[in-house]
C-alpha cells in the first residue's frame, strides 16, 4: 500500500489504522480543552500506543481543566513537499496515578521538551479518530 493513498484526489479520508500510523510518526500535537467557557489550545509532545495518546504536563490550568472537563480534542498535522495530512482525536483525558503507568510511558520515550517540571502523565482515550490527506497543488 502506498504511504499516500489515492494521490490523484485532492483530499482523501484516511482509514483509522492509517490515522494512528500518522499519529505515531509525529512528536508534537495540539491539545484542545475547555477553560471556563472557551476552548484553549496547548502544544504538547506525546507518544501513542494501544490506541491511546499520552503526554506529560505540570500543574496549571491545563491539568485543572482536564479534571473538570475531561472531553478533549487532539490534533496533529504534517506538510511534506506535495502532500499533507491532519489527524484529529476526540476523546477523554485522564490523569494517570500509577508508577507502573508512568514507567510504561517513559519506556516509550516520552520526555518533556520544555525544561519545566512535568510530573503528571495524561492518557487520552480515543472515542473517534479521523484523518485526512491533502494532495497539494504543484507549482
C-alpha positions in Angstrom: 0.0 0.0 0.0 1.3 3.4 -0.9 2.1 5.8 2.0 -0.2 8.3 0.4 -3.3 6.5 -0.9 -5.2 7.8 -3.9 -2.7 10.5 -4.7 -4.8 11.6 -7.7 -7.5 13.0 -5.5 -7.0 16.4 -3.7 -8.5 15.2 -0.3 -8.6 11.6 0.9 -10.1 10.3 4.1 -7.6 8.1 5.8 -8.6 4.8 7.5 -8.4 4.7 11.3 -5.3 2.5 11.0 -3.6 5.0 8.7 -4.5 7.8 11.1 -2.9 6.0 14.0 0.2 5.4 11.9 0.5 9.1 11.1 0.0 10.0 14.8 2.7 7.6 15.8 5.1 9.2 13.3 4.9 12.7 14.8 6.1 14.1 18.2 4.1 17.3 18.8 0.4 17.9 18.7 -2.2 20.3 20.0 -4.5 19.5 22.9 -7.8 21.3 22.9 -9.6 21.7 26.3 -12.3 23.9 27.6 -11.2 26.5 30.1 -14.1 28.3 31.7 -16.4 28.8 28.8 -13.9 28.9 25.9 -11.6 26.5 24.1 -7.9 26.6 24.7 -5.1 25.0 22.7 -1.8 23.7 24.1 1.1 22.3 22.2 2.3 19.0 23.8 4.8 16.4 22.9 3.3 12.9 23.0 3.6 9.2 22.3 0.9 6.8 21.2 0.4 3.1 21.9 -2.5 0.7 22.0 -4.9 3.3 20.6 -4.2 5.9 23.2 -2.3 9.2 23.3 0.0 10.0 26.2 1.6 13.3 27.3 3.2 14.8 30.4 2.2 18.1 32.0 2.8 20.2 35.0 0.4 21.8 37.4 -1.7 24.6 36.0 -4.8 25.4 34.1 -4.4 22.6 31.5 -4.3 19.9 34.3 -7.0 21.6 36.3 -9.4 21.8 33.4 -8.9 18.2 32.5 -10.3 17.2 35.9 -13.4 19.4 35.3 -13.8 18.9 31.5 -12.2 15.6 30.5 -13.6 15.7 26.9 -10.8 16.9 24.6 -9.7 17.1 21.1 -6.1 16.4 20.0 -4.8 17.4 16.6 -1.6 16.7 14.7 -0.7 17.7 11.1 2.3 17.4 8.8 3.2 19.0 5.5 5.8 17.4 3.2 6.5 18.7 -0.3 3.3 17.9 -2.3 1.3 16.2 0.4 0.0 17.0 3.9 -2.1 15.2 6.5 -4.2 16.1 9.5 -5.4 13.8 12.3 -7.9 14.7 14.9 -8.6 12.6 18.0 -11.8 13.2 20.1 -11.9 11.5 23.5 -11.5 11.9 27.2 -8.3 12.7 29.1 -7.4 11.1 32.4 -4.5 11.8 34.7 -2.7 8.6 35.5 -1.6 8.0 39.1 0.2 4.6 38.9 4.0 4.4 39.0 3.7 1.4 36.6 1.8 3.6 34.1 4.5 6.3 34.3 7.2 3.7 33.8 5.4 2.2 30.8 5.0 5.7 29.2 8.6 6.7 30.0 9.8 3.4 28.3 8.0 4.7 25.1 10.4 7.6 25.0 8.2 10.3 26.3 10.3 13.1 27.8 9.5 16.7 28.3 10.6 19.0 25.5 10.4 22.2 27.6 12.7 22.1 30.7 9.9 22.7 33.3 8.7 20.1 35.8 6.1 17.8 34.3 5.2 15.2 36.9 1.7 14.3 35.7 1.0 11.8 33.0 -2.2 12.1 31.0 -3.9 9.5 28.8 -6.3 10.4 26.1 -8.7 7.5 25.4 -9.9 8.0 21.8 -13.6 7.8 21.1 -13.1 8.9 17.5 -10.1 9.3 15.2 -10.3 10.9 11.9 -7.7 11.7 9.3 -7.4 13.5 6.0 -4.6 13.5 3.5 -4.3 16.5 1.2 -2.6 16.3 -2.2 -1.2 19.8 -2.7 -1.1 21.8 -5.8 2.3 21.5 -7.5 3.7 24.9 -8.7 
